Amino acid sequence: MKTKIIIATHKPYWVPDDPVYLPVQMGHAIHPDIGYVGDDTGENISDKNWNYCELTGLYWAVHNIDADFIGIVHYRRYFGSRRHRFAPKKQRVISGEELNEILQHTNVILPRQRHYYIETNYTQYIHAHHKQDLEVTRRIIERKCPEYLPAYDMYMSKTHGHHFNMFVMRKELLEHYSTWLFDILFELERELDISDYSTNDKRVFGFVSERLLDAWLITNRISYEELDVVYMESQHWLRKGTAFLMRKLFPKKQKE
């Protein structure tokens, strides 16, 4: 069994000394080279990186990596080992050997769900970004693949979900998910006017994709196992928590 996990990165950074991991530069077609494999060889959407974030790496991996299982993590976020939960950060990053042992019993590995508690997935998004992003996405799903709409609506009403665009999947499943995901996102790109969005909000297709994974999992009845996330940098939880509450109290003004 061959497993390959790409590390989505845009700058030189520490990477695990393990052959399962492959650091890949996101947006290599439009950014200066930093010495890693780029996401602009073979079939790719590297030039969309400003708007698609790490998804340019996911698209590249699906179309250009030959492995039984393919995954994506981030230069500052990894899956955590179950064996070394209390070790220093770098030692807590799961090894290829341990990953493959888990993959003997499941086809999908996900990060533990993120909980908002006082926000639903829908309200959290629209308080931080633009409501029309989700409204147009919903209309596209209703038109192109209505069988996913109940799960999409269910996810939006929940206060927790799988985020970060981090996962490991059997390649056949990942191909199915990727085809479905990008079909929706490319249509969203055509229909959504982001000309007056901030630089951060123009990353919309990466943000929206995080809200689609659970709808795909639920509709296709995909079982999975969850792992902890190891953060390589300080998370500044107090600052993030304050920003979260401020967005709830003073949400982004939406377009009419």
C-alpha positions as CSV (number, residue, x, y, z in Angstrom):
1,M,0.0,0.0,0.0
2,K,1.4,3.4,-1.0
3,T,0.4,6.6,0.7
4,K,1.4,10.1,-0.2
5,I,0.5,13.2,1.9
6,I,1.2,16.6,0.3
7,I,2.1,19.5,2.6
8,A,0.5,22.6,1.3
9,T,3.0,25.5,1.8
10,H,3.8,28.9,0.4
11,K,7.2,29.4,2.2
12,P,10.2,27.3,3.3
13,Y,9.3,25.6,6.6
14,W,10.1,22.5,8.7
15,V,8.8,19.3,7.2
16,P,8.8,15.8,8.7
17,D,11.7,13.5,7.7
18,D,9.3,10.8,6.5
19,P,8.9,9.7,2.9
20,V,5.1,9.7,3.2
21,Y,5.2,13.5,3.2
22,L,5.8,15.7,0.1
23,P,6.0,19.5,0.5
24,V,4.3,21.2,-2.4
25,Q,4.4,24.9,-3.2
26,M,1.0,26.3,-3.7
27,G,0.5,28.7,-6.6
28,H,3.9,28.0,-8.0
29,A,2.7,29.4,-11.4
30,I,2.2,32.8,-10.0
31,H,4.6,33.0,-7.0
32,P,8.5,33.0,-6.8
33,D,10.0,29.5,-6.5
34,I,10.9,28.4,-2.9
35,G,12.6,25.2,-3.8
36,Y,9.8,22.7,-3.4
37,V,7.8,20.7,-5.9
38,G,5.3,23.1,-7.5
39,D,1.6,22.6,-8.1
40,D,1.9,23.7,-11.7
41,T,3.0,20.5,-13.5
42,G,0.8,18.2,-15.4
43,E,-2.9,18.9,-15.1
44,N,-3.3,21.8,-12.7
45,I,-5.0,25.0,-11.6
46,S,-2.0,26.6,-10.0
47,D,-2.7,30.1,-11.4
48,K,-6.0,30.2,-9.4
49,N,-4.2,30.0,-6.1
50,W,-5.1,33.6,-5.0
51,N,-8.7,32.4,-4.8
52,Y,-8.5,28.7,-4.2
53,C,-5.7,28.5,-1.6
54,E,-4.5,25.0,-0.8
55,L,-7.1,23.5,-3.3
56,T,-4.6,24.1,-6.1
57,G,-2.4,21.6,-4.4
58,L,-5.3,19.2,-3.9
59,Y,-6.2,19.4,-7.5
60,W,-2.6,18.8,-8.5
61,A,-2.3,15.8,-6.2
62,V,-5.4,14.1,-7.4
63,H,-4.4,14.4,-11.0
64,N,-0.6,13.8,-10.8
65,I,0.2,11.5,-7.8
66,D,0.0,7.8,-8.2
67,A,-0.7,6.2,-4.8
68,D,-3.4,4.1,-3.1
69,F,-4.1,6.8,-0.6
70,I,-3.6,10.6,-1.0
71,G,-3.8,13.2,1.6
72,I,-3.3,16.9,2.3
73,V,-2.0,18.7,5.4
74,H,-0.6,22.2,5.9
75,Y,2.9,23.4,6.7
76,R,1.6,24.5,10.1
77,R,-1.1,21.9,10.7
78,Y,-0.6,18.1,10.7
79,F,-2.5,15.0,11.9
80,G,-1.4,14.0,15.3
81,S,-0.1,10.6,16.4
82,R,-2.2,8.5,18.7
83,R,1.0,7.0,20.2
84,H,2.8,10.3,21.1
85,R,0.1,12.6,22.2
86,F,2.2,14.3,24.9
87,A,5.4,14.5,23.0
88,P,6.9,17.8,21.7
89,K,5.1,19.1,18.6
90,K,7.4,17.7,15.9
91,Q,7.4,14.3,17.5
92,R,3.6,14.3,17.7
93,V,3.2,14.5,13.9
94,I,1.9,11.2,12.7
95,S,4.3,9.0,10.8
96,G,3.6,7.2,7.6
97,E,3.9,3.9,9.3
98,E,1.2,4.8,11.8
99,L,-1.0,6.3,9.1
100,N,-0.8,3.1,7.1
101,E,-1.8,1.0,10.1
102,I,-5.0,3.2,10.5
103,L,-5.7,3.0,6.8
104,Q,-5.9,-0.8,7.0
105,H,-9.2,-0.2,8.8
106,T,-10.7,2.9,7.1
107,N,-10.7,4.6,3.7
108,V,-10.8,8.2,5.1
109,I,-8.9,10.1,7.9
110,L,-10.2,13.5,9.0
111,P,-9.2,16.0,11.6
112,R,-11.4,16.2,14.7
113,Q,-14.5,18.3,14.2
114,R,-14.3,22.0,15.0
115,H,-16.9,23.3,17.4
116,Y,-18.4,26.8,17.4
117,Y,-20.9,26.2,20.2
118,I,-22.7,29.6,20.0
119,E,-22.7,29.7,16.2
120,T,-23.9,27.4,13.5
121,N,-21.6,26.7,10.5
122,Y,-23.8,29.0,8.5
123,T,-23.8,32.0,10.9
124,Q,-20.1,31.6,11.6
125,Y,-19.4,31.9,7.9
126,I,-21.6,34.9,7.1
127,H,-20.3,36.8,10.2
128,A,-16.8,36.4,8.8
129,H,-17.3,36.5,5.1
130,H,-20.1,37.1,2.6
131,K,-23.6,35.5,2.8
132,Q,-23.9,35.4,-0.9
133,D,-21.0,32.9,-1.1
134,L,-23.2,30.3,0.6
135,E,-26.4,31.3,-1.0
136,V,-25.0,31.0,-4.6
137,T,-23.3,27.7,-3.6
138,R,-26.7,26.3,-2.3
139,R,-28.4,27.3,-5.6
140,I,-25.7,25.5,-7.6
141,I,-26.1,22.3,-5.5
142,E,-29.8,22.5,-5.9
143,R,-29.5,22.8,-9.6
144,K,-26.6,20.4,-10.3
145,C,-26.8,17.7,-7.6
146,P,-29.9,18.2,-5.5
147,E,-29.4,14.9,-3.7
148,Y,-26.7,16.7,-1.7
149,L,-29.0,19.5,-0.6
150,P,-30.4,17.9,2.6
151,A,-26.9,17.1,3.9
152,Y,-25.7,20.6,2.9
153,D,-28.6,22.2,4.9
154,M,-28.1,19.8,7.8
155,Y,-24.4,20.8,8.0
156,M,-25.2,24.5,7.9
157,S,-27.5,24.1,10.8
158,K,-25.0,22.4,13.0
159,T,-22.5,24.0,15.3
160,H,-19.6,21.7,14.4
161,G,-17.9,20.2,11.3
162,H,-14.7,19.0,9.6
163,H,-12.7,22.0,8.5
164,F,-9.1,22.9,7.4
165,N,-9.2,21.0,4.1
166,M,-7.2,18.3,5.7
167,F,-7.8,14.6,5.0
168,V,-6.4,11.3,3.7
169,M,-8.5,9.3,1.4
170,R,-8.3,6.2,-0.8
171,K,-7.6,7.5,-4.2
172,E,-10.8,6.4,-5.8
173,L,-12.9,8.2,-3.1
174,L,-10.7,11.3,-3.4
175,E,-11.2,11.3,-7.2
176,H,-15.0,11.2,-6.6
177,Y,-14.9,13.9,-4.0
178,S,-12.6,16.1,-6.1
179,T,-14.7,15.8,-9.2
180,W,-17.9,16.7,-7.3
181,L,-16.2,19.6,-5.4
182,F,-14.5,21.3,-8.3
183,D,-17.6,21.0,-10.5
184,I,-19.4,23.1,-7.8
185,L,-16.5,25.5,-7.2
186,F,-15.8,26.2,-10.9
187,E,-19.5,27.0,-11.4
188,L,-19.4,29.2,-8.3
189,E,-16.4,31.0,-9.8
190,R,-18.4,31.8,-12.9
191,E,-21.5,33.0,-11.0
192,L,-20.0,34.9,-8.0
193,D,-18.9,38.5,-8.3
194,I,-15.9,39.0,-6.1
195,S,-14.6,42.1,-7.7
196,D,-15.0,44.3,-4.6
197,Y,-14.0,41.6,-2.1
198,S,-11.0,42.1,0.3
199,T,-7.8,40.2,-0.4
200,N,-8.8,37.7,2.3
201,D,-12.4,37.3,1.1
202,K,-11.2,36.6,-2.4
203,R,-9.9,33.3,-1.0
204,V,-13.6,32.4,-1.1
205,F,-13.4,29.1,-3.0
206,G,-11.0,27.7,-0.4
207,F,-13.3,28.9,2.4
208,V,-16.5,27.5,0.8
209,S,-14.8,24.1,0.1
210,E,-14.3,23.6,3.8
211,R,-18.1,23.7,4.1
212,L,-18.8,21.1,1.5
213,L,-16.8,18.1,2.7
214,D,-19.4,17.0,5.3
215,A,-22.2,17.2,2.8
216,W,-20.3,14.8,0.5
217,L,-19.5,12.5,3.4
218,I,-23.1,12.4,4.7
219,T,-24.7,11.9,1.3
220,N,-22.4,9.1,0.3
221,R,-22.4,7.5,3.7
222,I,-18.6,7.6,4.0
223,S,-17.2,6.3,7.2
224,Y,-14.0,7.8,8.6
225,E,-11.7,8.0,11.5
226,E,-10.6,11.2,13.2
227,L,-7.2,12.3,14.5
228,D,-6.1,15.3,16.5
229,V,-4.5,18.3,14.8
230,V,-1.0,19.3,15.7
231,Y,-0.5,23.1,15.3
232,M,3.1,23.9,14.6
233,E,2.7,27.6,15.6
234,S,1.0,29.3,18.5
235,Q,-2.8,29.6,17.9
236,H,-3.4,32.8,19.9
237,W,-6.6,31.4,21.2
238,L,-7.5,34.5,23.2
239,R,-7.1,36.8,20.2
240,K,-9.0,34.3,18.0
241,G,-11.8,34.0,20.6
242,T,-12.1,37.7,20.9
243,A,-12.3,38.1,17.1
244,F,-14.9,35.3,17.0
245,L,-17.1,37.1,19.5
246,M,-16.7,40.5,17.8
247,R,-17.8,39.0,14.5
248,K,-20.9,37.6,16.2
249,L,-21.7,40.9,18.0
250,F,-20.8,43.1,15.0
251,P,-21.2,40.9,11.9
252,K,-20.0,41.8,8.4
253,K,-22.4,44.1,6.6
254,Q,-23.9,42.0,3.8
255,K,-24.8,43.1,0.3
256,E,-28.5,43.6,-0.4
